[in-house]
Amino acid sequence: SYPAPRVEVEIVMHESGVAERDAKRLVALANKIRGLQELGLAQSASTRLLVSAGALIREGLNPRLACDVAIVQPLTDDPVLAEALRDAANLVF
């Protein structure tokens, strides 16, 4: 199980140094992905992946690219599934 959204936002902010606004968006994205069980992902968007994406955003990487590199690519190598996850990230960012 994952931390409550507010707690997870705090963790992402503290561990990555990302701004609260972006931490909230990352947690929202993770919750969208976690709710898509029908995609058949072997694992889901962990808090650790969110922290990695947050650190990339803090360093100046475009948030959509950061989500692709730190969240989408670690979760799947299936092109169709990856595109669906990128679409979810694009809705949040």
URBEL-V911526 format. One record per residue. N is the residue number from 1. OMEGA is omega in whole degrees, 0 to 359 (NA if undefined). D_FIRST is the distance of its C-alpha to the first C-alpha in Angstrom with 1 decimal. Layout:
[[N,OMEGA,D_FIRST] [N,OMEGA,D_FIRST]]
This chain:
[[1,185,0.0] [2,177,3.8] [3,173,6.9] [4,184,9.3] [5,182,11.6] [6,179,14.4] [7,180,12.8] [8,176,11.6] [9,179,15.2] [10,179,16.6] [11,181,14.9] [12,179,16.2] [13,184,19.5] [14,186,20.0] [15,184,19.1] [16,184,20.9] [17,181,23.6] [18,179,23.1] [19,182,24.4] [20,181,22.2] [21,180,23.3] [22,177,22.0] [23,178,18.7] [24,179,18.2] [25,179,19.3] [26,179,16.9] [27,177,13.9] [28,178,15.5] [29,180,16.1] [30,180,12.5] [31,174,11.6] [32,181,14.7] [33,180,13.8] [34,180,10.4] [35,182,12.5] [36,183,15.1] [37,182,14.0] [38,178,17.7] [39,177,18.3] [40,177,17.2] [41,178,15.6] [42,175,15.0] [43,182,12.1] [44,183,10.7] [45,181,11.4] [46,175,9.7] [47,178,10.6] [48,178,13.3] [49,178,14.8] [50,178,15.0] [51,178,16.8] [52,178,19.1] [53,179,20.0] [54,179,20.6] [55,178,22.9] [56,178,24.8] [57,179,25.3] [58,180,26.4] [59,174,28.9] [60,178,30.4] [61,176,29.0] [62,183,28.9] [63,180,25.3] [64,178,25.5] [65,178,26.6] [66,178,24.0] [67,179,21.2] [68,184,23.1] [69,189,23.5] [70,183,20.2] [71,186,17.8] [72,184,19.8] [73,177,21.8] [74,184,19.1] [75,184,17.3] [76,170,20.4] [77,176,24.2] [78,185,25.0] [79,181,27.3] [80,179,26.6] [81,178,22.9] [82,179,23.2] [83,177,25.6] [84,179,23.2] [85,176,20.5] [86,177,23.4] [87,178,24.5] [88,179,21.2] [89,179,21.5] [90,177,25.1] [91,182,24.3] [92,180,22.2] [93,NA,24.7]]
